Amino acid sequence: MHQPDTTPRRSIYYDYRVHPAWTPPSLGSPPARVVVVGAGPIGMALALDLARHGVPVLLLEAQQQVSEGSRAIVFTRRSMEILQQVGADRAITAAGLPWRSGNSFFRGQRVFRMEAPHDDNDRFHPMINLQQPYLEEALLDQIAAQPLVEMRWGQKVTRILRNEDGVGARLEVDTPGGVYEQDAEWVVACDGARSELRQMCGLRMEGASYEGRFVIADIRVDLPLPTERLAFFDPPWNPGNTVLMHREPHGIWRIDYQLPADETPEQALSPESLKARIDAQLAMIGHAGTSWEMDWCSVYSARAMTLPDYRHHRLLFCGDAAHMLPIFGVRGANTGWQDAHDLGWKLAFVLKGLSGPALLDSYSHERVAAAREIIDEASKSTRFMTPPSRGFRLLRDAVLSLSLSQPFVGPLFHWRTSRPHDYADSPLNSHDDDDALFQTGPRDGAPMPNVRLGPDEHLMDHFGPAFWLLHFHREGGVPPALQAEAQRWRERGVPLQIVAVRSGGGAAEGADRVIDDRAGQVHGRYGVRQSGSCYLLRPDQHVCARWLSLDARRLERALCRATAR
């Protein structure tokens, strides 16, 4: 029988709470519409997103506590925009450390400084640092307040008994209180890089593993340094290798350092080895002899791999269960949240009968393409950080040497951070809109840009789980034909809201929401130059159509395509 480890792992500052395991009743567990396996950051965010769309979710977690160790610590602006949709952004913002800069050093000299874009229209900073357990705690608070999500701790899926299109799925679940079977219409695997559900299906990932391995060490230490990403190439105490540093909340610093090829994880994690290397790193940055305490450590291997398809009958894959990405460029959890945000509304539409299963094929199409693009970019960073061959090392070392005297080499150190994927080739994008006629603004497939509307008000604050038609005009209301077409779609059950973005005064009849844009901020950010222009936004905030002028028939065609009807 499954006996999960109930002993909490305690860091210096995070007190792990052990949650009681759910015990199956004698009559078994009733069928569920959706079972999400894995209550990490991605599984919890997906469950909350589905609940936003009115879908009840059963969330199964094999452990009885949140993740051990800091793990993912850097979260991007796009991730925060997604987490805002599920209500967890304020707690994370209050606890985290925002930042936007990074420095790369070679032989004691700064050879590159990165500045992430940020302006007054952005609600969130480009990046924010927070240890994963605290982030999971913020998501758990939202789940506790969400009646449509049932959370079960201590639930280990041991077998897939059925996984068929048109029938549903059946799982065997082992708990401290016994084994039971769980039926579901759909199952989503969010059970991480070592996904047991993926292994049960015999699915293989495509891509590459790299020989470079890193120690991840969280230490409590007082360093008078700003919150920035620090990268050190070929340091004297770790020749030929790379060291990264990040500040975390609660007086913790993360140090990631590459290991020699012949060193085992056991050797690397010995107290003597950890102390010698961390002391050497502190001495190198001018803080020799500074006292510190170990909080958490692990060994990490860089991989860049993805499943070729994220749908396997009634089983869907999301996050690290679908792909494994290098940590360089903060791509792991940040990519997983984009998966979840893409999948959530599509699975909800299928469950409600608003779309057929083809809509889920578009999830795989979009997110596999995103993973492959990320793998291509991440592989460049990984080969620079951990050269896989003598030839790559020669090239990397030549860049390092040139960087000391040639400023043009500096941008080669850019770490190509995670960014929101542009679904330019999505099958859901309109094929007959005016996308090509716009000179600026977000193109079809791109995420919507945020705009500041007031001291604590942004455009994205107004967008919930629905399709949104932005109608830009100077005065007057929304044309009656567009109002009538929107109403027809609502009567079919498709949530569609009209937002009037007006630059003049007067009434805005026919709109569900009105945004006064007399300063032209929204018009400018969206590249709108003429009255009557429109944008159609998906529930995950990506553009699927835009027009210089719009009639009811064009809107109908775009919505049919966007819902895979």
Stockholm file with secondary structure:
# STOCKHOLM 1.0

chainA/1-565         MHQPDTTPRRSIYYDYRVHPAWTPPSLGSPPARVVVVGAGPIGMALALDLARHGVPVLLLEAQQQVSEGSRAIVFTRRSMEILQQVGADRAITAAGLPWRSGNSFFRGQRVFRMEAPHDDNDRFHPMINLQQPYLEEALLDQIAAQPLVEMRWGQKVTRILRNEDGVGARLEVDTPGGVYEQDAEWVVACDGARSELRQMCGLRMEGASYEGRFVIADIRVDLPLPTERLAFFDPPWNPGNTVLMHREPHGIWRIDYQLPADETPEQALSPESLKARIDAQLAMIGHAGTSWEMDWCSVYSARAMTLPDYRHHRLLFCGDAAHMLPIFGVRGANTGWQDAHDLGWKLAFVLKGLSGPALLDSYSHERVAAAREIIDEASKSTRFMTPPSRGFRLLRDAVLSLSLSQPFVGPLFHWRTSRPHDYADSPLNSHDDDDALFQTGPRDGAPMPNVRLGPDEHLMDHFGPAFWLLHFHREGGVPPALQAEAQRWRERGVPLQIVAVRSGGGAAEGADRVIDDRAGQVHGRYGVRQSGSCYLLRPDQHVCARWLSLDARRLERALCRATAR
#=GR chainA/1-565 SS CCCCCCCCCCCSSCCCCCCCCCCCCTTCCCCEEEEEECCSHHHHHHHHHHHHTTCCEEEEESSSSSCSSCCCCEEEHHHHHHHHHTTCHHHHHHHSEEECEEEEEETTEEEEEEECCCCTTCSSCSEEECCHHHHHHHHHHHHHTCTTEEEEESCEEEEEEEEETTTEEEEEEEETTEEEEEEEEEEEECCCTTCHHHHHTTCCCEEEEEEEEEEEEEEECCCCCCSCEEEEESCTTSTTCEEEEEEETTTEEEEEEECCTTCCHHHHTSHHHHHHHHHHHHHHTTCTTCCCEEEEEEEEEEEEEECSCSEETTEEECGGGTEECCTTTTCHHHHHHHHHHHHHHHHHHHHTTSSCTHHHHHHHHHHHHHHHHHHHHHHHHHHHHSCSSHHHHHHHHHHHHHHTTCGGGGGGGCCCCCCCCCCTTCTTSCSSSSGGGCSSSCCTTSBCCCCEEETTEEGGGGCCSSEEEEEEESSSCCCHHHHHHHHHHHHTTCCEEEEEEESSCSCCTTCSEEEECTTCHHHHHTTCCSTTCEEEECTTSBEEEEESSCCHHHHHHHHHHHTTC
#=GC SS_cons         CCCCCCCCCCCSSCCCCCCCCCCCCTTCCCCEEEEEECCSHHHHHHHHHHHHTTCCEEEEESSSSSCSSCCCCEEEHHHHHHHHHTTCHHHHHHHSEEECEEEEEETTEEEEEEECCCCTTCSSCSEEECCHHHHHHHHHHHHHTCTTEEEEESCEEEEEEEEETTTEEEEEEEETTEEEEEEEEEEEECCCTTCHHHHHTTCCCEEEEEEEEEEEEEEECCCCCCSCEEEEESCTTSTTCEEEEEEETTTEEEEEEECCTTCCHHHHTSHHHHHHHHHHHHHHTTCTTCCCEEEEEEEEEEEEEECSCSEETTEEECGGGTEECCTTTTCHHHHHHHHHHHHHHHHHHHHTTSSCTHHHHHHHHHHHHHHHHHHHHHHHHHHHHSCSSHHHHHHHHHHHHHHTTCGGGGGGGCCCCCCCCCCTTCTTSCSSSSGGGCSSSCCTTSBCCCCEEETTEEGGGGCCSSEEEEEEESSSCCCHHHHHHHHHHHHTTCCEEEEEEESSCSCCTTCSEEEECTTCHHHHHTTCCSTTCEEEECTTSBEEEEESSCCHHHHHHHHHHHTTC
//
